[in-house]
Amino acid sequence: MVKVLNERKGEIKGIIMGGSILNYTDKLCVCSINNNMVALNSFNVPILGICFGFQSVIFGFGGLIGKLDKKQYGFKKTIIDNETPLFKGLDKYQKFKYFNGDYAEEAPPNFKIIANTNNGIIQGVENSEKKIYGVQFHPEVSNESGEKILKNFMEICKIKVNQ
């Protein structure tokens, strides 16, 4: 997990939860993961879950995770809601890099689906009230579009971003 800090040392402005080689469908002990989600939520700062972090957001807030028939690797066309702050400034159709074996079967209550693929699989969610976001893909290795998402998240966290 990476903590996003501002100029005043120690003040947490946002949280990014990254990927993992773990899969929820491999019968993980999810109790500790869910306890961590409760703890992270208590900071009352924006949260961005990426890949396994996305699945942690889905599962931790009451959604469902399923296992893909075949693991996904590489770039895949994704349809985004470019009206949401996380995707501000991006075109509706993007290609993002994926490495995953699980997927979100159902978004949690109070979360809006903000990205999916042509086959309807959920690829992004948001809870705009709590400023909690999750994406199945990896923006950190998805070229300019991914970089824009990370900058948008920093703006959501009220961290100055050099353009």
Order of alpha helices (4+ residues) and beta strands (2+ residues): beta-beta-alpha-beta-alpha-beta-beta-beta-beta-beta-alpha
